[in-house]
């Protein structure tokens, strides 16, 4: 189910996340470690391996119990054959049919949960991509502003100064004044250029919400989704085949059911281990997703200004808008440029229509610049990016965690049922063998 971004401005840690996060975290030396999400840490990855190993060890224990029970049946088969030949295998077969149906229902739930996880993983990618597109709008707008500033500085201001230097109609008092105004105009435009380049473009260049994180999600999700469908599909196929074999009432077919059930037990409990580790890891991330992203985006060290930009968009606290002061300063410099142009226009009336035309074009350019700066200022507001960021967090930490837990539960209960089924199949095989003799 898609997340409604209108309901995602605030994130509260769910009880399910707290439950999985509370699982013990130990490294391979069984030393307790910090449960803080850190996939680059070897001890943390080892703790997830140990979480996955518990269901696998449980499965291995039952394999040994099966072997012991099978040996017991073989040893006692001839001794008790006369006594047991009077017992019918029918109850074991009917119970087996019932449990097979339960397994199919449980595994069917895993298909639905798998699709829920995949859909929300794609939703996370979409939200991150929208943030990146919005960041791209700011970068494009800043590039347009920078181009206009450079045009005014390198063409208009230079042209005016050259005109003032070579003009023969200006006296000795007017010429220095106009040249000074042109120099002041160039200086203000240079400051404006530095603000856009250093305070806006450089800060946004390192704000990479999309590429690396989306690639990780995409690569991981593709394999997880296919592997889960393959495992669930095989279990259902093997279960249906076992039901048909069970109906044949032959010892050979019953033993084939036992073999398939044992293999299903291995697959299911391996799935329980994998999704236990995945649920714990996801929940560890969801305890402080913003804290993790502040450390990891970008992965290299961030200077304080970059941390401020990232915090502003992740936490959306308007009083911490990193771009507010640079944009206000940029507007002040553009206001100075506008004032210099107006002053030049008043003092250079005798220079003719060509200068007058250049000044009119410059005034229009500055007005467009001011409009573009206001537009860029609106783009830098955190609400849009933060809303999509929170929607992505909700997709991971609410819907995906629920989907992972449901899938984990379907595998867990299927595993318990399959454990019982193996014993029923072994018992039915013995009874059918006794009947045959």
N, C-alpha and C positions, 0 to 999 in steps of 0.2 A: 504494500500500500504506500502510495506517495505521501510524503510529509507536506502538510500545509504550512507554507512559509509564514503565513499570518499568525501562526501559533508558536513560533520558534524564537522569539526575541530573548527568552530566558531559558536557561538549562538547569534542571535539577537532577541530581544523581539519583537514579532509580534504586530501589531495594535489590533488584536483581543484579545490578552492577556491583553494589556493595557486597552482596553475597559471594559472587565469584572472586571479587578482589580480596575477600577475607581468607581465601584458600592459603595454606602455608606455602611460603616460597623458600625453597632450599636449593643450593647448588649441588653439584655431583659429589661434593665432600660432605654433604648434609649440614652445611653451615647456613644459618638463616641469612637472607639477603633482603635488601630494600625492595618492596613490591612495586616501586615506581616504574612505569612503563619505559623501557630502554632497550629496544631491539639491537642496539649496537654493543650492548654489554653481554659478554660471554656468561657470567654468572646468572644474569636474568634469563637468557635463553636456556640455560641448563635447568633453571627452575620450571620452565614450561615443559621441558622434556620429561622431568620427573612427574609432573601432573599427568602427562600423556601416558607415562609408563605404568601408572597404578592400574587402570583398566586392562592394559595389556598383560600385566602380571596376574591379574584376576582371571583373565582368559586362559593363560598358561596353566594356572592351578586347576581349572576345570578340565583342561585337556588331560592332565595327569590323572584326575579323578575318573574321567571316561576310560582311560587305559586300565586303571585299576578295576573299575566295574566290569569292563569287557573281559579282563582276565578272570575275574570272579565268576562270571557267567560261563566262561569256557570250562573252568575247573569243576563247577557244580552242575554243569549241564547233564552229563550222563548219570551222575549220582541221583539227581532228582527228576530224571526224565519221566519215569513212570508216574510219579506223583503229579508232575506239572502238566502232563499230557492231557489231563482232564480239564485244565483251565483253558478258556477261550481267549484268543488274542483280540477279539472284537472290541472290548472296552478300551484297550490301549489304542487301537486304530481310530475309534471315534474321538477319543480325547485328542489324538494327534491331529485329526482333521480340524477340530475346533481351534487348537492352538495355531495351526497353519493359517487359518483364516485371520486370527488375531495378528499374526506376524505381517500378513499382507496389508491389513488395515494400518498397522503401525508404520510400516515402510512407506505406504501411500502418503502419510502425513509428512514424511521426510522430503518427498518430492515437492510438496507445497511450500514447506519451509525453505527448501533450497532455492526455489524461485523467488520467495520473499527476500532472502538475503541478496540474491543476484540483482533483483530490481532496485533495491536500496543502494547497493554498491554503485550501480550505474547512476542513480540519483545523486550520490556523493560526487561522482565525476562531473555530472552536469552542473551542479552548484559551484564547484571549484572552477569549472570552465567559464561560467558566467561572471564570477569574480575577476578572473583573468581578463575577460573581454572588457569589463568595466574599467579595470586598471589600464587596459590598452587605450580606452577612450581618453583617459587623462593624459597618457603619453602622446597620443595623436594631437590632442588639443595643445599640449605644451610645445610640441614640435611646430604647430601652426603659429603659435605666439612667438616662438624663437625665430622663425623665418621672417615674420613681420618686423620684429625688433631689428634683426640684421639688415633687412632692407632699408629701414629708416636710418640706421646708423651708417651703413656702408654706401648707400646711394643718396638718400635725401640730404642727410647732414653734410656729407662730403661735397655734394653738388652745391649746396647753399654756401658753404665756406669758400669754395672755389669762386663762386659768383661774387661773394663779398670782397674777395682778394683782388679779382681782376676788374671789378666794376670801376668805371671812370666817373660815375655820377655821385659817388659817395665822398664826403669830405673826410678830413682826418679824425674827426670826432665820431662820426657814424660808423666808419669802417671797423675800428677796434671793438666798438660795442657789439656790432652784429657778429663779428668773428668770435667774440667771447660768448655770446648767446649760442652760437653754433657749437662751440666747444663744450659748453655746459649741457647742451642737448645730447651731444655724443657721449659725454660722461654718464649722464643719467641712463641712456640706452645701454651703455656697457654694464652698468650696475644691474639693470633689469635682465640683461643677458646672463649675468653670473647667477642671479637668483633662480631663473628658470633652469639653468644647466645644473647648478650645484645643489639647490635645495629641493627641486621638484623631480627632475629627470633621474638624477643619480639615486635618490631615495626609492623611486618606483622601480628602477631597473633591477633591484635586488629583492623586490617583493614578488617572488615567484610562487604564487599559490597553486598554480595548475600543473606545470610540466612534470616535476619529479614525483609529487605525491599521487597524481592521477595515473602515472605510469606504474607505480607500485601497486595501486589498487587494481588497475586493469590486468596486469600480469598475474597477480595473485588470484584474482577472482575468476579469471578464465580457467585456470587449472583446478581451482577448488570446485567450481560449479560442475565442470565435466567429470571430475573424479567422483563427486558425490552422486551424481546421476548414474554413473557407471556402476558404483557399488550397490546403490539401491535397486537399480534395474536388475543386476545379477541376482540379488537376494530374492526378489520377487519371482524371477524366472526359475531359479532353483527351487523355490517354495512350491510353485505350481507344478513343476516336474515331479517333485516329491509327493504331492497329493495324488497325481496319476499313478505313480509307482506304488503308493500305499494301497490303492484300490485293487492292485493285481494280486494281492495276497500271496506273493511269492517271497521266499527268504532272500533271494538275490536282489530283488527290487527293494526290499526293506533295508538291506545293508547299504544299497545305493542311497536310500533316503538318509541313513545315518551319516554316510560320508558327506553328503551335501549339507546336512544340518551342522556337522562339525565345521565344515568350511565356512558356512554362514556365520557360525559363532565367532570364528577368527576374524572375518570381515567386519562384523557388527561391533565387536569389542575394540578392534583397531580404530573404527570410526568413532566410538565413544571416547577413546583416548585422544584422537585428533581434535575432536570438537570440545573436549574438556579444556585442552590447552588453548584452543582458539578463543573460547568463551572467557577464560581467565585473562588472556592477553588483551582481548578487546576491552574487558572491564577495567583492567589496569590503565589502559589508555583513557578510558572514559571518566576516570576519577579526576583527571586534570588535563583535558585535551589541549586547552589553550597554553598551559605551561609547557607541554611537550613541543607544540608547534613553534612557540617563541624560541626554543632552543634549537630547533631543527631547520627552520626556514629563514635564510638559507643555512645549509649544513656548516659552512665555514663561519668563523667568528664574526659577529655583528658589532658594529660600532654603536655607541649610544643613540645616535640619530636614527639608525635603522631599526633599533629596538623600539624606539618611540613610534615610528610609523607602523610597525607590525602590531604593537599593542593597541594603537588607536583603532585599527581596522578589526582586530580580533575582539576587543572589549567594548568598542564604540562608546567611549566617554568623551563627549563633545569638548569638554574643557581641555582635553589632551590632544586636540587636533594639531598635528605637527605642521600642517600646511597653512594654518591660519596666519601666523606672523609673516612667512615669506610672501604670501599673496597680498597681505596688507602693504608690506614694503614695496612689492612690485607695483601695486596701484599708486602708491605715493610717487615712485619714480616716473611712472607714466603720466601722472598728474603734473609733475615738474616739466616733462617733455611738452605736454599740452600748453603749459604756461609759457615756455620758451618760444614755442611756435607762434602763439598769439602775440607775444612781445615783438618777435621778429616781424610779424605781419604789420604791426603798427609802425615799426621803425623803418620799414623798407618799401614804403609805398611808391617811391620814385624809381624803383628798379625795373618796373615794367611788368607786362603780363606773364612772362615766362616764370619769374620768381613767384608771382602771385598764384599762378596755377600750381606750381610745386608745393607751395604752402597750403593751398586748399586740399591737395591730395594728401599731404602729410597729416593735416587735421582729421581728414576722413579715416586715414590709416590708424591714427591714434584712437579714434572713437571705436573703430572695429576691434582694435587691440583690447580696449577696456571691456568691450562686450565679451570677447573671447576669454578674458581673464575671469569675468563673472561666471561664464559657463564652466570654465575649468574649476572654479571654486565650488560650484554646485556638484560637480563630479567627485570632488575630493571628500564630500560628506560621507560618513562611514555607514549610514543606515542601509544602503543597498547591499554593500559588500558584507556587512555584518549579518544581515538577515539571511543571506545565502550561506554564509559560514555557519550560522547557528542551525540552519536547515540541514546542512551536511552533518553536523554533530548529532542532531536528532536522528538522522537516518542511521548513523553508525551506532549510537549509544542507546537508542530506544528500540527502533524497529529491528535492526540487524541483531542486536543482542537477544531480543525475544525470539527471532528466527533461529539463531544458533542454539538457544536453549531448547526450543521445541524440537529441533532436529536431533539434538543430543538426547532429549527424553525419548524420542521415537526409537533411536538406536538402543538406548539403555534398556527399555522395556522389551524390545524385540530380542535383545541379548538374553534377558532373563527367561523369556518364553522358549527361546531356542535351546537353552540349557536343559529345560524340562523335556523338550521334544527329543533330544538325543537319548535320554533315559527311557522315554516311552518307546522310541524306535528300537533300541536294544532289547527291551523287554518283549516287544511284539515279535522281533526276529527270533528270539529264543522260543517263545510259545509256538510260533508257526513251525519252527524246526522240530519241536517236540511232537506237535500234531502230525507232522509228516512221518515221523518215526513210529 
